[in-house]
Structures are given as C-alpha cells and as structure tokens.
Amino acid sequence: MLSKAFRTALVALVGTAFLAAGGCGQSADSNTRKVGPAGPTTPGNYYFTLEVHPAAVQKSGTVVLSVRVANAADTAINGTVTPVTVNYSGSSTTAASVVINSTGRANTSYTITGAGGTVTYINANVEDKSLTIPIQILP
C-alpha cells in the first residue's frame, strides 16, 4: 500500500504533467507521448512509464521508445529488471532481463510500418503490468 505522502505527491505530479501537456497522454513536447505510471508490479514492486518520440511519424519513420522503471518512492531503478517485453505490430522483442541505465530507463527504437493515416500501438510489459501507447502514422 502506498503511503499518504507518496499518493499526494503522485497526484500532484500527474496533475502537473496533465496541465503542462494540455491533455492526457501528451508531454510538454507535443511530439512526445507518455503514459503511466503502472504498478506496483509483482514480484519486484516496480512502477513504470512508457514514452515514445515522436508520437507521429511517416511510414518507415523511426521512433524512440523509453521505459522508465522506479520504486514506490520514484527512485530510478539502476540495474536489471526481469522480464521486460515490448510488442509492436505483431512482433515481439523479449529479453529475459533488460539492463536499466542510471536514470532508470531502457531505450530502444523501432521503424514504423503500416498504412498512412492509421494508428499503431506499442505495448510494454514490466513483470505483470502493461502499458500501451499509440503512434500516428501520417498520410
């Protein structure tokens, strides 16, 4: 169970992000989309967010995906988290373990395929929790 202080800080953080973005799912940079946090995960008790940049690309464009993993106090996890799975357009990139950098992030990139004018989705799982983020494929 989360402490009252952590819940209050989390509500303030989410509210600030919402106001800065001008809506749900967008960061202050209008070409970056962020979802989360999700958690706590089992068994690691992690919380994580999923971010993609850019949020809209031409067909065959490349996006950078970032998964940030932290503990309940929002301290970045530095080391190995097992398992982390990323699914995109029916393909799956799975690692038995993923090394998280000192900022608590695991980064990867994808080349987006699909028809222009559609939306595709990237899904990231950390242990037993999942987040999904849409990417617009421009016409």
N, C-alpha and C positions, 0 to 999 in steps of 0.2 A: 504494500500500500504506500502511496506517495505521501510525503509529509505535506502539511498545510502550506508551509513556506514554499516548497517546490511547486505545488499546484498553483499558488498565487503567481509565482514567477513565470510559470509556463503560460498561464492565461495572459499575463502582461506581454510576454514575448510574442505569442500568437497574435494578440490584438495589435501590437505594434507592427508586426510583419504584414498583417491584413491592411492596416491603414496606409503603410508605406507603399504597398503594392497596388492599392486601389481596387482590390478584389481578391477573391480566393484563388490560390494556385499560381499567382504571379509574384515574382520578386520585384524589387525596386527597378532592376534592369528588365525592361519589358520583353527582352528576348531570352530571358531565363525563366524557367518554370520550376517551382519547388513544391513538393508535397511532403506531408508528415508533420510531426513525428509519429511513428508507430512504435508500440512497445507497451509494456516490457515483453521481451522475447523470453522463450523458455528453451534451454535452461540458463542462458547467460545473463538474463535480466538487462538486456540492452534496449536502447531507444535508437531509432534511426530515421533519417530523412533521405529523400531521393531528389536530385536536382539534374536538370538537363539544360544544355545551352548549345545552340539556340533552340528555342521552342518551336520554331517554324523554319523549314528548310526546303530547298528544291529537291526533286527526286535525285537520288545518288549523292545528296549532300551528307556531310558528316556532323554528328552531334557528339558532345562530350557528356557522359553520364557520371555523376558523382553520388556515392552513397556515403553519408556521414554517420558514424556509429559512436554513441556516447553512453555513459552510465546514467543512473537516475538523477545525479547531481549535474548533468550536462557536461561532464568532463570527458573529453575525447578519448576514445579507446585507441591505444597505440599498440599494435601487435597483430595477433591472429584471431580472426573470428571464424567459427565453423558452424554451419555452412552458410555461404552467401551464393545465391543463384540469381542470374539475370536472364530474362526471357525477352526476346524481341522477334516479332514477325514469324512466329512458329519455330524459331531456332532457339537453342538454349546454350548459354555459356555457364557452366557449372564448375566450381572449384571445391575440392574437399576442404580447402582452407584458403582464405584470402588475407594477404598482409595489408593492414590498415596503416597509413602513414601517420606522422606525428600530429597532424591536425584532425585525426580520426576519420580520414577519407580514403576510400578506394575509388579510383578513377579508371574509366575505360572509354573508348569511343566506338561508334557504330556508323556505318554507311547506311543511310536510309533508302529503302527501295519501296516501291508501291506507286499507285496511281496519283497523279497530281490532283489537288483539290480534296484529298481524303485525310483522315487522321489515323495514325498508327499508335500503338501503345507499347511502352517498355514497362516491364514488371520486375521489381527487385524483391527478393526474399532474404531476410536475415533470420536464421533459425526458423521459428514457426510463424513469423509475421510477414506481411506482404504490403507493398505499396505499388501503385500503378500510376504512370504519368503519360499524358497524351502528347504526341508530336504532330504538328500540322505539316502535311506535305503540300507545298504551294503549287498552284496550277502552272 
